[in-house]
Amino acid sequence: MEVWKEMRARMEDAGCTADAIGRAESLYEAGAVEDLIRCLRSCRCDALEEIHVRQRRLDVLDGLIRDARKHVKENAR
């Protein structure tokens, strides 16, 4: 059970949802290792998608910064 406590803490640190953690716990207790790995991979995909969403937001902000700089340069002439 100590192994599960550590795994649970690490999943929480990774930002896994409570549902995913509960599902992983059930799979761990059932000894369904392949299904547990699939569950963890699903959590990883969710985390990667979150990165992509945040990257798109950063790209928009970068574009706004470029536009603002361009506007300042054009008005300085």
N, C-alpha and C positions, 0 to 999 in steps of 0.2 A: 504494500500500500504506500510505502514511502516513495517508491518510484512514481506512482501516480500523482502524489502531492507535488513533487518537483515538476512533473510534466504539466500539471494544471497551472502551476505558477508561471511556467515558461509560456504556456498558451495565453495566459492573461497578459503577460508582459508583451507578447507579440500582437495583442489587440484582438484576439479571437473573441467571437461573440459568446454569450452565455449558452446559447443553444448549441453552438459548435463544441464548446467545452463539455456540455452534458452528453452530447452524442459521442464524443471521443471517450469520455469516461465509461459509458456503457459498452463501447466496443473494446476498450482496454480490459474491462472486467470480464467480458465474454471471451477474451483471448483471440478476437477477430483482428489479427495484426494487419492483414492486407486492407481490410475496410478502415481500420484506424489510419493507415497511411493515406488512403484516399481522402479521408476526412481532413487530415493535416494538409494535404495538397490543395484541397478546396479552400482551406483557410489561407494558404499561401497565395492562391489565385486572387482571393478577395483583397488581400493586402497589396498585391501588385496592381490591381485595378485602382485601388485608392491612390497609389503612387502616380498612376497615369492621370487620374483626375486632377490631382494637385499639380502635376507637371503642366497640364493644359492651362490651369489657372495662372501658373507662373509665366507661361508663354504669353498669355493675354496681358499680364502686367508688364512684361518686357516690351510688348508692342506699344502699350500706352506710354511707357517711359521714352521709347524711341520717338513716338509721335510728339510728345511734349518737348523733347529736345529739339526736334526739327522745327516745331512751331516757334520756340524761343529764338533759334538761329535766324529764321525767316523774318521775324519781327525786329531783330536787332539791326537789320540792314537799312 
